[in-house]
Amino acid sequence: MVVILSEAERRRELDLEEKTILLREVHHRVKNNLQLVASIMNMQSRGAQTPEARRMLSQLQRRVRGLATIHRSMNTNPDVTTVDSRDLMQALISEIGSMNAGTGQDISIETDLAPVPLTQDQGVTLSMLVSEAMTNAVKYLGVPEGGRPEITVRLRAPAENWLELEIINTKGQPLVEKEEVIQGTGIGARLMMAFAAQLDGTVETHETEDSFTYRLVFPVVAGAEPPAKQTNGQDQDAAEPAA
């Protein structure tokens, strides 16, 4: 009986190891395929005849690369069923940081990220939302008087099983030409609303003379007790356009 139980346990461990290897291979192949699609889009954008076509291809390329990033994170995580929020967002911010090259300014990106395990569905949705929000922050970033353009990204746990995402960009002298901002399609705003709804999150925006803040609070576990509501008489909703 002991031999039979030991053999059954060994087979279960082998089956689990094989499934883990197969799942990692799936993530690896999906990541490679998405990166290939993004590279093809990059080639197409170089040959595009109009600024509008190049901009649309660039936006699609960014979103595809965002999906590739989440699969890369899942492939490197020891637990293939979850993704670490800090590692995921650091990878995304590094990816989006390449957008800074076209602004001609040294953009500072400050981060304060909590390491929280997320499910694969949460990881994908959060990564896509962060990608859109960061793109929006770069697009509407300004140089404050006497300072430099800065984006701050925070991910904190305001209560047990809850996360708060906060993305703040400085305001001032615009880095992006006004014509490019006006030509936005608004799809970024619609995507951010959809992703926030998928996370069962609540969105708030706050604007001052010097900065714009996007804040999302969402539960990591369904049915988690929500954090206590913070009141601030100075808070006001802002409607910054989205990409």
C-alpha positions as CSV (number, residue, x, y, z in Angstrom):
1,M,0.0,0.0,0.0
2,V,2.9,2.4,0.9
3,V,4.5,1.7,-2.5
4,I,1.3,2.2,-4.4
5,L,0.7,5.6,-2.6
6,S,4.3,6.7,-3.2
7,E,4.0,5.9,-6.9
8,A,0.7,7.7,-7.2
9,E,2.2,10.8,-5.5
10,R,5.2,10.6,-7.8
11,R,3.0,10.5,-10.9
12,R,1.0,13.5,-9.6
13,E,4.2,15.5,-9.2
14,L,5.3,14.5,-12.7
15,D,2.0,15.5,-14.2
16,L,2.0,18.8,-12.4
17,E,5.6,19.5,-13.6
18,E,4.6,18.6,-17.2
19,K,1.6,20.9,-17.1
20,T,3.7,23.8,-15.7
21,I,6.3,23.4,-18.4
22,L,3.5,23.3,-21.1
23,L,1.9,26.4,-19.7
24,R,5.2,28.3,-19.6
25,E,5.8,27.3,-23.2
26,V,2.3,28.6,-24.2
27,H,3.1,32.0,-22.6
28,H,6.5,32.0,-24.3
29,R,5.1,31.4,-27.7
30,V,2.3,33.9,-27.3
31,K,4.8,36.5,-26.2
32,N,7.0,35.8,-29.2
33,N,4.0,35.9,-31.6
34,L,2.8,39.3,-30.2
35,Q,6.3,40.7,-30.4
36,L,6.4,39.6,-34.1
37,V,3.1,41.3,-34.8
38,A,4.4,44.5,-33.0
39,S,7.6,44.4,-35.2
40,I,5.5,44.1,-38.4
41,M,3.4,47.1,-37.2
42,N,6.6,49.0,-36.7
43,M,7.7,48.2,-40.3
44,Q,4.3,49.3,-41.6
45,S,4.4,52.6,-39.7
46,R,7.7,53.5,-41.2
47,G,6.2,53.2,-44.6
48,A,2.9,55.0,-43.7
49,Q,2.2,58.1,-45.9
50,T,0.3,60.2,-43.4
51,P,1.0,61.2,-39.7
52,E,-2.5,59.9,-38.8
53,A,-1.7,56.4,-40.2
54,R,1.7,56.4,-38.4
55,R,0.0,57.4,-35.1
56,M,-2.7,54.8,-35.3
57,L,-0.1,52.0,-36.1
58,S,2.1,53.3,-33.2
59,Q,-0.9,53.1,-30.8
60,L,-1.7,49.5,-31.9
61,Q,1.9,48.5,-31.6
62,R,2.0,49.8,-28.0
63,R,-1.0,47.9,-27.0
64,V,0.3,44.7,-28.6
65,R,3.6,45.1,-26.8
66,G,1.7,45.6,-23.6
67,L,0.1,42.2,-24.0
68,A,3.5,40.7,-24.8
69,T,4.8,42.1,-21.5
70,I,2.1,40.4,-19.4
71,H,2.9,37.0,-21.0
72,R,6.6,37.5,-20.4
73,S,5.9,38.2,-16.7
74,M,3.8,35.1,-16.4
75,N,6.5,33.0,-18.1
76,T,9.1,34.2,-15.6
77,N,7.0,34.0,-12.4
78,P,7.7,30.9,-10.3
79,D,3.9,30.6,-9.7
80,V,2.5,30.3,-13.3
81,T,-1.1,30.9,-12.0
82,T,-0.4,34.4,-10.7
83,V,1.7,37.5,-11.6
84,D,3.5,39.8,-9.2
85,S,2.0,43.3,-9.5
86,R,5.4,45.1,-8.9
87,D,7.3,43.1,-11.5
88,L,4.4,43.5,-14.0
89,M,4.2,47.3,-13.7
90,Q,7.9,47.8,-13.7
91,A,8.1,45.9,-17.0
92,L,5.3,48.0,-18.4
93,I,6.8,51.3,-17.3
94,S,10.1,50.3,-18.8
95,E,8.4,49.5,-22.0
96,I,6.4,52.7,-22.2
97,G,9.5,54.7,-21.1
98,S,10.8,54.4,-24.7
99,M,8.0,56.8,-25.7
100,N,10.0,59.6,-24.0
101,A,12.6,59.7,-26.8
102,G,10.4,61.7,-29.1
103,T,9.7,64.5,-26.6
104,G,13.1,66.0,-26.5
105,Q,12.9,66.3,-22.7
106,D,14.3,64.2,-19.8
107,I,11.1,62.8,-18.3
108,S,11.4,61.5,-14.7
109,I,9.2,58.5,-13.8
110,E,9.0,57.8,-10.1
111,T,7.4,54.6,-8.8
112,D,6.2,53.2,-5.5
113,L,4.8,49.7,-6.2
114,A,3.5,47.1,-3.8
115,P,4.2,43.4,-4.6
116,V,0.8,41.8,-4.7
117,P,0.0,38.5,-6.4
118,L,-2.7,38.9,-9.1
119,T,-4.6,36.4,-11.1
120,Q,-3.8,36.1,-14.8
121,D,-7.1,37.9,-15.7
122,Q,-6.4,40.7,-13.3
123,G,-2.8,41.0,-14.5
124,V,-3.9,41.3,-18.1
125,T,-6.6,43.8,-17.4
126,L,-4.4,45.9,-15.1
127,S,-1.5,45.9,-17.5
128,M,-3.7,47.2,-20.4
129,L,-5.2,49.9,-18.2
130,V,-1.8,51.0,-17.0
131,S,-0.5,51.1,-20.6
132,E,-3.4,53.4,-21.6
133,A,-3.1,55.6,-18.5
134,M,0.7,56.0,-18.9
135,T,0.3,56.8,-22.5
136,N,-2.2,59.5,-21.6
137,A,0.1,60.8,-18.9
138,V,2.9,61.1,-21.4
139,K,0.7,62.7,-24.0
140,Y,-0.6,65.5,-21.6
141,L,2.6,65.9,-19.7
142,G,3.8,69.4,-19.1
143,V,7.0,71.1,-17.9
144,P,6.2,72.9,-14.6
145,E,7.8,76.3,-14.0
146,G,11.3,75.9,-12.5
147,G,11.0,72.1,-12.7
148,R,11.1,69.1,-15.1
149,P,8.3,66.9,-16.4
150,E,7.5,64.0,-14.1
151,I,5.2,61.1,-13.9
152,T,4.6,59.3,-10.6
153,V,3.1,55.8,-10.5
154,R,2.0,54.3,-7.2
155,L,0.4,51.0,-6.4
156,R,-0.6,50.6,-2.7
157,A,-2.9,48.4,-0.6
158,P,-5.3,50.8,1.2
159,A,-7.0,47.8,2.9
160,E,-6.7,44.1,3.0
161,N,-7.3,42.5,-0.5
162,W,-7.6,46.0,-2.1
163,L,-5.3,47.9,-4.4
164,E,-5.0,51.6,-5.3
165,L,-3.4,52.6,-8.5
166,E,-2.4,56.3,-8.8
167,I,-0.8,57.9,-11.9
168,I,0.2,61.6,-11.6
169,N,1.6,63.8,-14.4
170,T,2.9,67.3,-14.0
171,K,1.3,70.2,-15.9
172,G,2.9,73.2,-17.6
173,Q,4.5,73.8,-20.9
174,P,3.2,71.0,-23.1
175,L,5.7,68.5,-24.5
176,V,3.4,67.2,-27.3
177,E,2.2,69.4,-30.1
178,K,-1.3,70.7,-29.6
179,E,-2.4,69.4,-33.0
180,E,-1.6,65.8,-32.0
181,V,-3.6,66.1,-28.8
182,I,-6.7,67.4,-30.7
183,Q,-6.5,64.5,-33.2
184,G,-7.0,61.9,-30.4
185,T,-9.8,59.4,-31.1
186,G,-10.9,58.9,-27.5
187,I,-10.5,55.1,-27.7
188,G,-8.0,55.3,-24.8
189,A,-10.7,56.8,-22.5
190,R,-13.2,54.1,-23.5
191,L,-10.7,51.3,-23.0
192,M,-9.7,52.6,-19.5
193,M,-13.4,52.7,-18.5
194,A,-13.9,49.2,-19.7
195,F,-10.7,47.8,-18.0
196,A,-11.7,49.6,-14.7
197,A,-15.2,48.0,-14.9
198,Q,-13.6,44.5,-15.5
199,L,-11.6,45.0,-12.3
200,D,-14.8,46.1,-10.4
201,G,-12.9,49.3,-9.7
202,T,-13.8,52.9,-8.8
203,V,-12.1,55.7,-10.7
204,E,-11.4,59.2,-9.5
205,T,-9.6,62.1,-11.1
206,H,-8.1,65.2,-9.5
207,E,-6.6,68.2,-11.1
208,T,-4.6,71.2,-9.8
209,E,-2.7,73.9,-11.5
210,D,0.4,71.8,-11.3
211,S,-0.7,68.2,-11.8
212,F,-3.3,65.7,-13.0
213,T,-4.1,62.6,-11.0
214,Y,-5.8,59.4,-12.1
215,R,-6.8,57.1,-9.3
216,L,-8.3,53.6,-9.4
217,V,-9.3,51.5,-6.4
218,F,-10.2,47.8,-7.0
219,P,-10.6,44.6,-5.0
220,V,-8.0,41.8,-5.4
221,V,-10.4,39.3,-4.0
222,A,-14.1,39.3,-4.8
223,G,-16.2,40.4,-1.8
224,A,-13.3,42.0,0.0
225,E,-14.3,44.7,2.6
226,P,-13.8,48.1,0.9
227,P,-11.3,50.6,2.4
228,A,-12.7,53.5,4.4
229,K,-13.7,56.5,2.3
230,Q,-11.2,59.4,2.5
231,T,-12.7,62.8,2.3
232,N,-10.8,65.8,1.0
233,G,-12.6,69.1,0.4
234,Q,-10.0,70.1,-2.1
235,D,-10.6,67.2,-4.4
236,Q,-12.4,67.9,-7.6
237,D,-13.2,65.8,-10.6
238,A,-11.2,66.6,-13.7
239,A,-11.9,65.6,-17.3
240,E,-8.6,65.5,-19.0
241,P,-9.0,64.2,-22.5
242,A,-7.7,60.7,-23.2
243,A,-5.8,59.3,-26.1
